[in-house]
Amino acid sequence: MIIPEHGRTLTSSEWKPVIDEMLEARHIILTTHENSDGDGLGSEIALAIALKSLGKEVTIFNPTEVPPNYVFLRDIFDIKVFRDRDEENMQEVFLADLLIVLDANLHDRIGKIWPHVEFAREMSRLRIVCIDHHLEPEDFTDLTICETYASSTGELVCDLITTMEAQTGTALFTPESASALYAAIMTDTGSFRFPKTTPYVYRIAGLLVEKGANPELVYDRIYNSLTPQALKLLGLSLSSIRIIENGLVSWLYISQEMLTQTESKLFDTDLIIRYLLSVPTVKVAVLIVEMQDGRSKVSFRSRGRIFVNRLAAHYGGGGHMNAAGALLKMSAEKAQMVILEDVRKFAHEEINE
């Protein structure tokens, strides 16, 4: 696997195997991880538009619903939720030539789609390509581009589409795809403030604005679009935030009872974790959400050079230096006890390094 230096783009020869796979395919399916975010959604929409421009049949199948603050992206290009008991869904996967997994480098991140992909791969000619930027990719594809230098998968997809334009002589960017990629890069860089926000990232953002991206609209739709239910959950949650370890760690647990009381959904919790880092002394923030199936969804955030992805990896998860998460196969009660002790130790070790 080729890992370019920080901030460098892949060359046309390095992108060629991916482009060849896409040009040879007739029907292409794009997908991203469960509980999709701006990077995964924006990347797959922009790539879908480019592939449609090249005459490909393109379907976006995701394992979970689009969160409300990203619905404007779904209005750009249809995003289907994969139903694993829907014969048409299963048939479409089986008959596809190519599956492209974006912003996920572990097969279980694409959830209920994977068993059908695996079956199609064994029984037909389905090929799998992964484009991602997270650490420690799993070997589950025919071709993987996983570049950890990149700020986001959107950064990589922007480079890929630019290379495809040069190779095919076809204009592949539209104002809509530019806005989708702007959303991808903006969200995964924490609105251009995380450590991987290189000068090159700003140049890409400028390029996307030149191609028609609307920064004001994208920011407003994503960050100023709390549902009434999410707002109620936020109000209930703020009173439950705990600040521990002399102000180094902030901590919040959201139960199924809280979700039911406010009529909110799992994706309504995603914007709440921002508030856990609003106290200047806090270096590590932890959000635990009790899920309906008995598992616990854990999100970690940090400021500075504190690698919370190492903490997430301890539980089988992953992510970025300052933003990571994991799904734990244990009750919320046990998860709180286990994680709290680990986070206390982790915070002190990281800060004292």
Secondary structure, 3 states (H helix, E strand, C coil): CCCCCCCCCCCHHHHHHHHHHHHHCCEEEEECCCCCCHHHHHHHHHHHHHHHHCCCEEEEEECCCCCHHHHHHHCCCCCEECCCCCHHHHHHHHHCCEEEEECCCCHHHHHHHHHHHHHHHHHCCCEEEEEECCCCCCCCCCEEEECCCCCCHHHHHHHHHHHHHHHHCCCCCCHHHHHHHHHHHHHHCCCCCCCCCCHHHHHHHHHHHHCCCCHHHHHHHHHCCCCHHHHHHHHHHHCCCEEECCCCEEEEEECHHHHHHHCCCHHHHCCHHHHHHCCCCCCEEEEEEECCCCCEEEEEEECCCCCHHHHHHHCCCEECCCEEEEEECCCHHHHHHHHHHHHHHHHHHHHHC
